[in-house]
Amino acid sequence: MNISSLFGKHSPEDIYDELAHKIILSSLNFPVSVNFIKEINATDKQKANSGKEISYLLLHILDRQAFQVLGQTGKDKVIDEVTKKVISRYCKSILRKDTPLNLIQELACHMLSTFNERTILYHRCQSVVDEENPWASGTMVFALSFYIHKALGQTNRDDVDDILYGKRKLEKTDMRDFPMFTQELEISIYFGNVLAEWQINKSLKHLR
C-alpha cells in the first residue's frame, strides 16, 4: 500500500492499479458468470478470448470517461498506463507460468492491436446501449455481443462492421452469425452491472 493511502490520498499509480484491477477481474469473471458459455461447452481458450472482449470495451469506455474528466492529456496518460497493466496482467492470468516470454509478448501485441481495432469501431457506435431496445444494432453492447460470439467460435464473419455500428440493418440471412437475443441479454446485463459498480468517474477525479 502506498503511504499516501493511509491518509485518504491516492497516488496516480494507486488509481491506475485500481482501474486495471476492475477491468481484469470483470473480464476473467465473465466466462463463468453467464449461462450460455457453459451451455456451448466453450474451450478454455474460447473463454479467455471472450473475456478479452470485455476488457476491450471497458478500456474504451474508460478512454471516453477519462477525456471528459481529465481532458486529452490526462486521458492519454490514464489509457496508456491502464492498458499496459490490463494487457500484461491478463496475459499472465490466462497463460501457464512456464509460457516462454516471446509467446507472452506475442499475445500482448495481439491484444493491443485488437484493442485499437475495437476502439475505432466503438467510436462509430451511436451509444453504449439502447435502453428501449437492448438488442438494437449500432450500440457498443450489440457489437460486444457479436465479438464475444465470434471469440466463442460461433462465427467467422469479418464483414459486418457496418451492421455493428448501425449503418446497415441486420438481415435474416445474417442472423445465424449473430448471438441469440437471450445471449445478448445476458451480456448486456453483465456489462451493465459492471459499469454500475465500477464508478469510473469517482476514481478518475482523484487524478485531477
Accessible surface in RSA format (square Angstrom, percent):
REM  Atomic radii and reference values for relative SASA: ProtOr
REM  Chains: A
REM  Algorithm: Lee & Richards
REM  Probe-radius: 1.40
REM  Slices: 20
REM RES _ NUM      All-atoms   Total-Side   Main-Chain    Non-polar    All polar
REM                ABS   REL    ABS   REL    ABS   REL    ABS   REL    ABS   REL
RES MET A   1   192.01  99.4 101.05  66.9  90.96 216.6 112.57  95.7  79.44 105.2
RES ASN A   2    60.22  41.5  46.72  45.1  13.50  32.5  12.40  29.9  47.82  46.2
RES ILE A   3   118.58  67.5 112.53  83.8   6.05  14.6 114.29  82.3   4.29  11.6
RES SER A   4    27.25  23.0  22.34  29.8   4.91  11.3  27.25  58.0   0.00   0.0
RES SER A   5    35.17  29.7  17.44  23.3  17.72  40.8  11.89  25.3  23.28  32.6
RES LEU A   6   112.50  62.7  79.67  57.0  32.84  82.5  83.68  58.8  28.82  77.6
RES PHE A   7   153.43  76.8 124.47  77.1  28.95  75.3 133.15  80.7  20.27  58.0
RES GLY A   8    59.55  73.4   0.00   N/A  59.55  73.4  35.57  97.6  23.98  53.7
RES LYS A   9   140.91  68.7 136.67  83.9   4.24  10.1  83.67  75.3  57.24  61.0
RES HIS A  10    72.48  39.6  53.38  37.1  19.10  48.9  35.99  37.1  36.49  42.5
RES SER A  11    22.82  19.3  17.55  23.4   5.27  12.1  22.72  48.4   0.10   0.1
RES PRO A  12    74.97  54.6  74.86  68.2   0.11   0.4  74.86  61.8   0.11   0.7
RES GLU A  13    83.87  48.2  82.49  62.4   1.39   3.3  47.92  92.7  35.95  29.4
RES ASP A  14    34.99  24.5  29.02  28.9   5.97  14.1  13.04  30.7  21.94  21.9
RES ILE A  15     0.31   0.2   0.31   0.2   0.00   0.0   0.31   0.2   0.00   0.0
RES TYR A  16    13.85   6.5  13.85   7.9   0.00   0.0   5.35   4.0   8.50  10.5
RES ASP A  17    47.09  33.0  46.20  46.0   0.89   2.1  19.64  46.2  27.45  27.4
RES GLU A  18    83.16  47.7  74.20  56.1   8.96  21.3  41.38  80.0  41.78  34.1
RES LEU A  19     0.00   0.0   0.00   0.0   0.00   0.0   0.00   0.0   0.00   0.0
RES ALA A  20     0.00   0.0   0.00   0.0   0.00   0.0   0.00   0.0   0.00   0.0
RES HIS A  21   110.50  60.4 109.73  76.3   0.77   2.0  71.76  74.0  38.74  45.1
RES LYS A  22    44.84  21.9  44.82  27.5   0.02   0.0  20.44  18.4  24.40  26.0
RES ILE A  23     0.00   0.0   0.00   0.0   0.00   0.0   0.00   0.0   0.00   0.0
RES ILE A  24    15.44   8.8  15.44  11.5   0.00   0.0  15.44  11.1   0.00   0.0
RES LEU A  25    78.87  43.9  77.58  55.5   1.29   3.2  78.55  55.2   0.32   0.9
RES SER A  26     5.26   4.4   2.07   2.8   3.19   7.4   3.19   6.8   2.07   2.9
RES SER A  27     0.00   0.0   0.00   0.0   0.00   0.0   0.00   0.0   0.00   0.0
RES LEU A  28    64.29  35.8  50.94  36.4  13.36  33.6  52.10  36.6  12.20  32.8
RES ASN A  29    60.64  41.8  60.64  58.6   0.00   0.0   6.72  16.2  53.93  52.1
RES PHE A  30     0.01   0.0   0.01   0.0   0.00   0.0   0.01   0.0   0.00   0.0
RES PRO A  31    10.08   7.3   8.53   7.8   1.55   5.6   8.53   7.0   1.55   9.6
RES VAL A  32    97.54  64.2  82.69  74.9  14.85  35.8  83.88  72.9  13.65  37.0
RES SER A  33    60.76  51.3  25.40  33.9  35.36  81.4  18.60  39.6  42.16  59.1
RES VAL A  34     3.41   2.2   3.33   3.0   0.07   0.2   3.41   3.0   0.00   0.0
RES ASN A  35    88.34  60.9  87.87  84.9   0.47   1.1  12.40  29.8  75.95  73.4
RES PHE A  36     9.95   5.0   9.83   6.1   0.12   0.3   9.95   6.0   0.00   0.0
RES ILE A  37     0.23   0.1   0.09   0.1   0.14   0.3   0.09   0.1   0.14   0.4
RES LYS A  38   119.53  58.3 103.36  63.4  16.17  38.5  69.56  62.6  49.97  53.2
RES GLU A  39   132.18  75.9 100.60  76.1  31.57  75.2  47.59  92.0  84.59  69.1
RES ILE A  40    55.88  31.8  29.20  21.8  26.69  64.3  36.41  26.2  19.48  52.9
RES ASN A  41   128.14  88.4 104.51 101.0  23.63  56.9  33.42  80.4  94.72  91.6
RES ALA A  42    10.04   9.2   0.00   0.0  10.04  22.8   0.00   0.0  10.04  26.6
RES THR A  43    76.17  54.2  68.24  69.2   7.93  18.9  73.17  98.3   3.01   4.5
RES ASP A  44   118.41  82.9 108.70 108.2   9.71  23.0  38.87  91.5  79.55  79.3
RES LYS A  45   156.06  76.1 147.66  90.6   8.40  20.0  96.17  86.6  59.89  63.8
RES GLN A  46    48.64  27.2  48.64  35.5   0.00   0.0  10.67  22.7  37.96  28.8
RES LYS A  47    65.29  31.9  65.29  40.1   0.00   0.0  18.92  17.0  46.37  49.4
RES ALA A  48    17.31  15.9  12.39  19.1   4.92  11.2  16.76  23.6   0.55   1.5
RES ASN A  49    36.33  25.1  35.25  34.1   1.08   2.6   8.14  19.6  28.18  27.2
RES SER A  50     0.00   0.0   0.00   0.0   0.00   0.0   0.00   0.0   0.00   0.0
RES GLY A  51     0.00   0.0   0.00   N/A   0.00   0.0   0.00   0.0   0.00   0.0
RES LYS A  52    19.62   9.6  19.62  12.0   0.00   0.0   6.93   6.2  12.70  13.5
RES GLU A  53    10.30   5.9  10.30   7.8   0.00   0.0   0.00   0.0  10.30   8.4
RES ILE A  54     0.00   0.0   0.00   0.0   0.00   0.0   0.00   0.0   0.00   0.0
RES SER A  55     0.23   0.2   0.23   0.3   0.00   0.0   0.00   0.0   0.23   0.3
RES TYR A  56     3.80   1.8   3.46   2.0   0.33   0.9   1.93   1.4   1.87   2.3
RES LEU A  57     0.00   0.0   0.00   0.0   0.00   0.0   0.00   0.0   0.00   0.0
RES LEU A  58     0.00   0.0   0.00   0.0   0.00   0.0   0.00   0.0   0.00   0.0
RES LEU A  59     1.01   0.6   1.01   0.7   0.00   0.0   1.01   0.7   0.00   0.0
RES HIS A  60     0.20   0.1   0.12   0.1   0.09   0.2   0.20   0.2   0.00   0.0
RES ILE A  61    11.97   6.8  11.97   8.9   0.00   0.0  11.97   8.6   0.00   0.0
RES LEU A  62     0.00   0.0   0.00   0.0   0.00   0.0   0.00   0.0   0.00   0.0
RES ASP A  63    18.12  12.7  18.12  18.0   0.00   0.0   0.27   0.6  17.85  17.8
RES ARG A  64    83.02  34.9  77.67  39.6   5.35  12.7  16.97  23.2  66.05  40.0
RES GLN A  65    43.51  24.3  43.51  31.8   0.00   0.0   4.04   8.6  39.47  29.9
RES ALA A  66     0.00   0.0   0.00   0.0   0.00   0.0   0.00   0.0   0.00   0.0
RES PHE A  67   103.32  51.7  99.38  61.6   3.94  10.2  99.38  60.3   3.94  11.3
RES GLN A  68   133.25  74.5  95.69  69.9  37.56  89.4  34.75  74.0  98.49  74.7
RES VAL A  69    21.29  14.0   6.87   6.2  14.42  34.8   7.77   6.8  13.52  36.7
RES LEU A  70    36.32  20.2   8.56   6.1  27.76  69.8  15.23  10.7  21.09  56.8
RES GLY A  71    29.84  36.8   0.00   N/A  29.84  36.8  27.12  74.4   2.71   6.1
RES GLN A  72    95.97  53.7  89.71  65.6   6.26  14.9  50.51 107.5  45.46  34.5
RES THR A  73   118.08  84.0 111.70 113.2   6.38  15.2  79.07 106.2  39.01  59.0
RES GLY A  74    21.52  26.5   0.00   N/A  21.52  26.5  19.05  52.3   2.47   5.5
RES LYS A  75    29.62  14.4  29.62  18.2   0.00   0.0   3.31   3.0  26.30  28.0
RES ASP A  76    67.44  47.2  60.57  60.3   6.88  16.3  29.70  69.9  37.74  37.6
RES LYS A  77   108.24  52.8 103.65  63.6   4.60  10.9  66.31  59.7  41.94  44.7
RES VAL A  78     2.04   1.3   2.04   1.8   0.00   0.0   2.04   1.8   0.00   0.0
RES ILE A  79    21.39  12.2  21.39  15.9   0.00   0.0  21.39  15.4   0.00   0.0
RES ASP A  80    72.98  51.1  66.28  66.0   6.69  15.8  22.57  53.1  50.40  50.3
RES GLU A  81    29.55  17.0  29.34  22.2   0.21   0.5   2.32   4.5  27.23  22.2
RES VAL A  82     0.00   0.0   0.00   0.0   0.00   0.0   0.00   0.0   0.00   0.0
RES THR A  83     7.41   5.3   7.41   7.5   0.00   0.0   7.41   9.9   0.00   0.0
RES LYS A  84   114.89  56.1 106.78  65.5   8.11  19.3  73.21  65.9  41.69  44.4
RES LYS A  85    33.33  16.3  29.61  18.2   3.73   8.9  14.78  13.3  18.55  19.8
RES VAL A  86     0.05   0.0   0.05   0.0   0.00   0.0   0.05   0.0   0.00   0.0
RES ILE A  87    11.07   6.3  11.07   8.2   0.00   0.0  11.07   8.0   0.00   0.0
RES SER A  88    45.15  38.2  40.00  53.4   5.15  11.9  28.48  60.6  16.68  23.4
RES ARG A  89    89.27  37.5  87.17  44.4   2.10   5.0  37.44  51.2  51.83  31.4
RES TYR A  90     1.16   0.5   1.16   0.7   0.00   0.0   0.00   0.0   1.16   1.4
RES CYS A  91     0.09   0.1   0.09   0.1   0.00   0.0   0.09   0.2   0.00   0.0
RES LYS A  92   137.46  67.1 118.21  72.5  19.26  45.8  70.99  63.9  66.47  70.8
RES SER A  93    63.18  53.4  24.11  32.2  39.08  90.0  15.87  33.8  47.32  66.3
RES ILE A  94    52.68  30.0  16.73  12.5  35.95  86.6  24.08  17.3  28.60  77.6
RES LEU A  95    51.75  28.8  40.03  28.6  11.72  29.5  42.43  29.8   9.32  25.1
RES ARG A  96   180.16  75.6 166.15  84.7  14.02  33.4  77.44 105.8 102.72  62.3
RES LYS A  97   218.05 106.4 177.81 109.1  40.24  95.8 128.48 115.6  89.57  95.4
RES ASP A  98    97.76  68.5  69.23  68.9  28.53  67.5  49.68 116.9  48.08  47.9
RES THR A  99    23.32  16.6  11.45  11.6  11.86  28.3   9.39  12.6  13.93  21.1
RES PRO A 100    71.47  52.1  61.04  55.6  10.43  37.9  71.47  59.0   0.00   0.0
RES LEU A 101   120.10  66.9 111.61  79.8   8.49  21.3 112.62  79.1   7.49  20.1
RES ASN A 102    95.33  65.7  87.30  84.4   8.02  19.3  38.50  92.7  56.83  54.9
RES LEU A 103    85.08  47.4  80.77  57.8   4.31  10.8  80.83  56.8   4.25  11.4
RES ILE A 104    34.66  19.7  34.66  25.8   0.00   0.0  34.66  25.0   0.00   0.0
RES GLN A 105    97.16  54.3  94.70  69.2   2.46   5.9  32.29  68.7  64.87  49.2
RES GLU A 106   115.84  66.5 106.82  80.8   9.02  21.5  43.20  83.6  72.65  59.3
RES LEU A 107    31.37  17.5  27.68  19.8   3.69   9.3  31.03  21.8   0.34   0.9
RES ALA A 108    26.30  24.2  24.82  38.3   1.48   3.4  25.21  35.5   1.08   2.9
RES CYS A 109    88.00  66.6  80.39  89.7   7.61  17.9  28.44  72.1  59.56  64.2
RES HIS A 110   110.24  60.3 104.45  72.6   5.79  14.8  79.50  81.9  30.74  35.8
RES MET A 111     0.46   0.2   0.46   0.3   0.00   0.0   0.46   0.4   0.00   0.0
RES LEU A 112    83.20  46.3  83.20  59.5   0.00   0.0  83.20  58.4   0.00   0.0
RES SER A 113    55.99  47.3  49.84  66.5   6.15  14.2  28.97  61.7  27.02  37.9
RES THR A 114    15.61  11.1  15.42  15.6   0.19   0.4   9.19  12.3   6.42   9.7
RES PHE A 115    10.68   5.3  10.68   6.6   0.00   0.0  10.68   6.5   0.00   0.0
RES ASN A 116    74.95  51.7  72.62  70.2   2.32   5.6  22.64  54.5  52.30  50.6
RES GLU A 117   101.59  58.3  93.69  70.9   7.89  18.8  37.37  72.3  64.22  52.4
RES ARG A 118    34.89  14.6  34.55  17.6   0.34   0.8   0.58   0.8  34.31  20.8
RES THR A 119    23.35  16.6  23.32  23.6   0.03   0.1  23.24  31.2   0.11   0.2
RES ILE A 120   118.86  67.6 115.15  85.8   3.71   8.9 117.94  84.9   0.92   2.5
RES LEU A 121     8.94   5.0   8.04   5.7   0.91   2.3   8.88   6.2   0.06   0.2
RES TYR A 122     0.02   0.0   0.02   0.0   0.00   0.0   0.02   0.0   0.00   0.0
RES HIS A 123   102.44  56.0  79.20  55.0  23.24  59.5  54.10  55.8  48.34  56.2
RES ARG A 124   136.78  57.4 114.80  58.5  21.97  52.3  35.14  48.0 101.64  61.6
RES CYS A 125    11.27   8.5   0.00   0.0  11.27  26.5   0.00   0.0  11.27  12.1
RES GLN A 126   134.89  75.4  97.10  71.0  37.79  90.0  45.55  97.0  89.34  67.8
RES SER A 127    41.93  35.4  35.77  47.7   6.15  14.2  35.96  76.6   5.96   8.4
RES VAL A 128    45.57  30.0  42.98  38.9   2.59   6.2  42.98  37.3   2.59   7.0
RES VAL A 129    40.88  26.9  30.19  27.3  10.69  25.8  30.19  26.2  10.69  29.0
RES ASP A 130    49.21  34.5  44.36  44.2   4.85  11.5  10.01  23.6  39.20  39.1
RES GLU A 131   150.18  86.2 124.26  94.0  25.92  61.7  61.09 118.2  89.09  72.7
RES GLU A 132   170.45  97.9 134.48 101.7  35.97  85.6  55.28 106.9 115.17  94.0
RES ASN A 133    65.37  45.1  64.37  62.2   1.01   2.4  20.25  48.7  45.13  43.6
RES PRO A 134    33.86  24.7  31.29  28.5   2.57   9.4  31.31  25.8   2.55  15.9
RES TRP A 135    84.56  33.9  74.96  36.3   9.60  22.5  74.96  40.0   9.60  15.6
RES ALA A 136    21.19  19.5  16.40  25.3   4.79  10.9  21.11  29.7   0.07   0.2
RES SER A 137    37.50  31.7  21.93  29.3  15.57  35.9   2.73   5.8  34.78  48.7
RES GLY A 138     0.00   0.0   0.00   N/A   0.00   0.0   0.00   0.0   0.00   0.0
RES THR A 139     4.77   3.4   4.77   4.8   0.00   0.0   4.77   6.4   0.00   0.0
RES MET A 140     0.13   0.1   0.13   0.1   0.00   0.0   0.13   0.1   0.00   0.0
RES VAL A 141     5.51   3.6   5.51   5.0   0.00   0.0   5.51   4.8   0.00   0.0
RES PHE A 142     4.64   2.3   2.99   1.9   1.65   4.3   3.95   2.4   0.69   2.0
RES ALA A 143     0.00   0.0   0.00   0.0   0.00   0.0   0.00   0.0   0.00   0.0
RES LEU A 144     0.00   0.0   0.00   0.0   0.00   0.0   0.00   0.0   0.00   0.0
RES SER A 145     1.01   0.9   0.86   1.2   0.15   0.3   0.56   1.2   0.45   0.6
RES PHE A 146     3.58   1.8   3.53   2.2   0.06   0.1   3.53   2.1   0.06   0.2
RES TYR A 147    16.56   7.7  15.08   8.6   1.48   3.9  10.67   8.0   5.89   7.3
RES ILE A 148     0.32   0.2   0.32   0.2   0.00   0.0   0.32   0.2   0.00   0.0
RES HIS A 149    18.01   9.8  16.48  11.5   1.53   3.9  14.33  14.8   3.68   4.3
RES LYS A 150    72.29  35.3  63.52  39.0   8.77  20.9  39.92  35.9  32.37  34.5
RES ALA A 151    18.22  16.7   3.38   5.2  14.84  33.8  13.69  19.3   4.53  12.0
RES LEU A 152     1.54   0.9   0.91   0.7   0.63   1.6   0.91   0.6   0.63   1.7
RES GLY A 153    50.58  62.4   0.00   N/A  50.58  62.4  20.34  55.8  30.24  67.7
RES GLN A 154    80.22  44.9  56.40  41.2  23.82  56.7  10.40  22.1  69.83  53.0
RES THR A 155    10.14   7.2   0.00   0.0  10.14  24.2   8.72  11.7   1.42   2.1
RES ASN A 156   139.13  95.9 120.35 116.3  18.78  45.2  33.15  79.8 105.98 102.4
RES ARG A 157    53.56  22.5  48.30  24.6   5.26  12.5  34.98  47.8  18.58  11.3
RES ASP A 158   120.37  84.3  90.39  90.0  29.98  70.9  26.23  61.7  94.14  93.9
RES ASP A 159    87.44  61.3  68.97  68.7  18.47  43.7  42.52 100.1  44.93  44.8
RES VAL A 160     1.33   0.9   1.33   1.2   0.00   0.0   1.33   1.2   0.00   0.0
RES ASP A 161    74.54  52.2  73.11  72.8   1.42   3.4  18.86  44.4  55.68  55.5
RES ASP A 162    39.22  27.5  37.42  37.2   1.79   4.2  11.74  27.6  27.47  27.4
RES ILE A 163     0.00   0.0   0.00   0.0   0.00   0.0   0.00   0.0   0.00   0.0
RES LEU A 164     0.28   0.2   0.28   0.2   0.00   0.0   0.28   0.2   0.00   0.0
RES TYR A 165    29.33  13.7  25.52  14.5   3.81   9.9  12.27   9.2  17.07  21.0
RES GLY A 166    27.67  34.1   0.00   N/A  27.67  34.1   2.67   7.3  25.01  56.0
RES LYS A 167   161.73  78.9 124.43  76.3  37.30  88.8  79.17  71.3  82.56  87.9
RES ARG A 168    83.76  35.2  78.93  40.2   4.83  11.5  54.07  73.9  29.69  18.0
RES LYS A 169   167.53  81.7 161.88  99.3   5.65  13.4 105.96  95.4  61.57  65.6
RES LEU A 170    49.31  27.5  23.80  17.0  25.51  64.1  23.80  16.7  25.51  68.6
RES GLU A 171    91.10  52.3  89.54  67.7   1.56   3.7  28.23  54.6  62.87  51.3
RES LYS A 172   189.73  92.6 173.34 106.4  16.39  39.0 116.64 105.0  73.10  77.9
RES THR A 173    98.08  69.8  92.11  93.4   5.98  14.2  79.59 106.9  18.49  28.0
RES ASP A 174     7.65   5.4   7.65   7.6   0.00   0.0   0.00   0.0   7.65   7.6
RES MET A 175    86.17  44.6  79.58  52.7   6.59  15.7  72.44  61.6  13.73  18.2
RES ARG A 176   187.03  78.5 156.25  79.7  30.78  73.3  77.13 105.4 109.90  66.6
RES ASP A 177    20.19  14.1  20.19  20.1   0.00   0.0   0.00   0.0  20.19  20.1
RES PHE A 178    10.57   5.3   2.88   1.8   7.69  20.0   2.88   1.7   7.69  22.0
RES PRO A 179     8.62   6.3   2.80   2.6   5.81  21.1   3.01   2.5   5.61  34.9
RES MET A 180   123.10  63.7 115.77  76.6   7.33  17.5  81.48  69.3  41.62  55.1
RES PHE A 181   106.47  53.3 102.30  63.4   4.18  10.9 102.39  62.1   4.08  11.7
RES THR A 182    92.10  65.5  88.91  90.1   3.19   7.6  82.30 110.6   9.79  14.8
RES GLN A 183    18.42  10.3  18.35  13.4   0.07   0.2   1.71   3.6  16.71  12.7
RES GLU A 184     5.86   3.4   5.22   4.0   0.64   1.5   2.36   4.6   3.51   2.9
RES LEU A 185    70.61  39.3  70.57  50.5   0.04   0.1  70.61  49.6   0.00   0.0
RES GLU A 186    45.46  26.1  41.71  31.6   3.74   8.9  28.12  54.4  17.33  14.2
RES ILE A 187     0.83   0.5   0.81   0.6   0.02   0.0   0.81   0.6   0.02   0.0
RES SER A 188    18.50  15.6  13.99  18.7   4.51  10.4   0.65   1.4  17.86  25.0
RES ILE A 189    96.97  55.2  90.16  67.2   6.81  16.4  96.52  69.5   0.45   1.2
RES TYR A 190    32.66  15.2  29.43  16.7   3.24   8.4  29.01  21.8   3.65   4.5
RES PHE A 191     1.04   0.5   1.04   0.6   0.00   0.0   1.04   0.6   0.00   0.0
RES GLY A 192    36.79  45.4   0.00   N/A  36.79  45.4  30.98  85.0   5.81  13.0
RES ASN A 193    79.38  54.7  78.18  75.5   1.20   2.9  14.45  34.8  64.93  62.8
RES VAL A 194    10.39   6.8   9.89   9.0   0.50   1.2  10.33   9.0   0.07   0.2
RES LEU A 195    47.12  26.2  35.86  25.7  11.26  28.3  36.08  25.3  11.04  29.7
RES ALA A 196    77.47  71.2  46.09  71.1  31.39  71.4  59.30  83.5  18.18  48.1
RES GLU A 197   121.51  69.8  95.60  72.3  25.91  61.7  41.08  79.5  80.43  65.7
RES TRP A 198    17.00   6.8   5.94   2.9  11.06  26.0   6.55   3.5  10.45  17.0
RES GLN A 199   106.24  59.4  93.40  68.3  12.85  30.6  29.47  62.7  76.77  58.2
RES ILE A 200    13.78   7.8  10.27   7.7   3.51   8.5  10.27   7.4   3.51   9.5
RES ASN A 201    55.14  38.0  53.10  51.3   2.04   4.9  15.60  37.5  39.54  38.2
RES LYS A 202   134.12  65.4 126.55  77.6   7.58  18.0  80.23  72.2  53.89  57.4
RES SER A 203     5.75   4.9   4.36   5.8   1.39   3.2   1.39   3.0   4.36   6.1
RES LEU A 204     0.00   0.0   0.00   0.0   0.00   0.0   0.00   0.0   0.00   0.0
RES LYS A 205   111.92  54.6  99.73  61.2  12.19  29.0  44.48  40.0  67.44  71.8
RES HIS A 206    84.69  46.3  61.02  42.4  23.68  60.6  41.68  43.0  43.02  50.1
RES LEU A 207    36.52  20.3   8.17   5.8  28.35  71.3  11.83   8.3  24.69  66.4
RES ARG A 208   183.78  77.2 116.33  59.3  67.45 160.6  76.72 104.8 107.06  64.9
END  Absolute sums over single chains surface
CHAIN  1 A    11442.4       9562.4       1880.0       6238.9       5203.5
END  Absolute sums over all chains
TOTAL         11442.4       9562.4       1880.0       6238.9       5203.5
